[in-house]
Amino acid sequence: MMVKICGITNREDALAAIEGGAAALGFNFYPASPRYITPEAAAEISAGLPAVWPAIWKVGVFVDEAPERVLRIARQAGLDIAQLHGSESREDYPRGIRVWRAIRVRDGRIPEAFNGPAEAVLLDGPASGESFDWRSIRGGLPNEGKLILAGGLDAGNVRQAIEQARPWGVDACSRLESAPGRKDHFKMAEFLKAALAATP
């Protein structure tokens, strides 16, 4: 199970996430987000990760950014993956970096078509911290890449979410925080423990 902790804004949270078993860290480059981080700060966190640990994927969250800017930030911040949350079309996908496509599930409906191709599709709740009916996506999505489940996940519900949806990975952020952009290390550790224990 690939477990990603999103909304990382400081080194302490990054280290705690990795120590708990996270495979990926998410950095939010959308200026309107309360979890926004500058490329310079993300680069400093990435550079400060101990080299003795296995490779941790650094994922950049972008909303309707030009592909050239996505690639520029990716190089600056040392990103491995671009996670696109806007209305980007196929032509807007940056070339030369792995792409995860994020889509919000609204009114319990899964969009029938995506603007792929992407390595993975991240299905998010209708709003930050909100979940949706995980049973509707059990077994994945036809003709799409790997499935990542997000939206309202925490230690109390991630096992059920994994059992119902059978995703490739899970992603959590707001329910693991003490304040926007600041992780509660106990909540984060419990979430990681529950998610990894629920891996089929």
N, C-alpha and C positions, 0 to 999 in steps of 0.2 A: 504494500500500500504506500503510495506516494503521499506524504503529508506536507502541506505547505502552510506556513504561518505568514500571513500578509500584514501589511501596514507597519513594517519595521522602520523605526526612526532613530534607533540608537544601538550602540554596540552591546550594551548589557542585555537587551531583549534578544538580539541576534544570537549571542552566545548561549543564552538560556534555551532558546528554541532548538538550537543544534544539539545541545547537551541532552535535551529531552527526546531527540530522535527525528527532528524535522529533516526532510530531504530538500526542502526549498524554502527560500525567504523571498517575500514580496516587498518591493519598494514602489510606493505610489508617486508617480510623477505628474499627477493631475493637480494643477495649482489650486483648484477650488476645494479639494479634499482636506479635511482636518488632519489627515495622515500624510499630507504632502511632504516630500523630502527633496532636497536639491540634488542634482547629479553629483556635486562635489561631496556632499555629506554621505551619499550612498557609496561613493567610491572609497571614502575613508573607512566606512564600516567593512566593506568587502576586503579591502587591503589588510584590515586588522584581524581577519579570521585566522586562527592558527592553521598552519600548513600541515600539521600532523593529522587533521581530520580528513575523512574522505571528501571528495568534491561535493560541495553544496551548490545547488542551482540557485542563481540569482535571477529573479524574475522582475521585470519592470512592468508596472501597470500604466497604460496609456489610454487616453480618451481623445479620439479624433485628432491625433497628432500627424503631421506630415511624415511619411516614411523616412525622409532624410534626417529629420530631427530625432526620430526614434533610434535610428542607427548611430547618430552622433552621441546621444545620451548612453546608448548601450556600450559604445566603446569607452566613453568617459567613466562610466560607473562599473564596468566589468561585468555586464549582464550576459546571461546565457540564453534568456528567453524574453520575448516581448509578448505581454498579455494585453490584448486589444479589447477595450470595453465600449467603444463608440459605434458609429455607423459606418465603419470602414468597409469598403467594397474590396473585391479581390485585387483590384489595381492599387489599392492603398496599402497592401501588406508590404512591410519592409522585406527586402531580399538580403540573404546572408545571415539571418538569425532565425532561430526556431520561433514559431508563433503559436500561441494559445489564444483561442477565440472565446471571449466571455459573452454570454447571452443571459438576459434576465427572463425568468419564467413568470409571466403575468397572468392573473386570473386562472391559474392552474393549467394553462395551455403551453405546450412546448412548441416553439416555432418549427415549421415543417422544413424550412430551407435555411441554409447558412451561406455566408459569403466566403466559404473556404477557398482553397484547402488550408487546413491548420493541423498541427501535430495533435492537438487536444482541444476539446470543447469544454469550457467551464460553464456549468449551469448555475446561475445565482438566483437568489430570491428576488421578489419584486422590489424590495428596498433593503438598505443596509441592515443586517441583523435579522432579517425575516427569512423563514424557510418556505418550502412548498411541498407538494405531495411527492415524496420520493418514489413511491410505488409506480408512478407513471413512466419512469425511465428505467425500470428494471431491465437488465440485460444490455443496456446501452442504446445508442441511437443508430438507426440504419445508415450505412454508407458514410459514417463520420469517423473521426479519429478517436483517440482515447477520451474517456469521460471523467471529468473532475467535478465533484459535487461541492457546492459552496452555499452560503446563505443560512444564517442562524444556527450554525453548528457549535456545539460545546461538548464538554465531557458527558453531559447527561443524555444527549441524543445521538451522538455520532455512531454508536454501535448500531442503533436502529436504522439510521440512514444508510449505513454500509450494507446491512442485511437486506434492506428493501431495494436499493438502487444498484448494488454491485458495481460501484465505480472503480476506475483505475486509481483515482486519488481523491483526497479531500482537502479543503482549504478553509481556514477559519481566520477571523480577524476581530470584529467588534465585540463579540461575546467573551473574548479572552482579555479584555482591557480593564484597567482601573480608570483610565481617561483616554480620550482619542489620541492614538499614537503612543500610548504607554501600556505595555502589557502587564497583566497580573501574572506573575511567574507561577504561582500555585495553580491558577486556572489553566494556564497554558500547559503546564506539566501534566495535569490531570487529563486534559484533552488529548495530548500526544499519547499518553499511556493508553487511554481508551481506544483511540483510533488504531494504534498499532496492534493492540490486543484483538481487535475485531477483524483484522485482516483475514480473509477467507483462506 
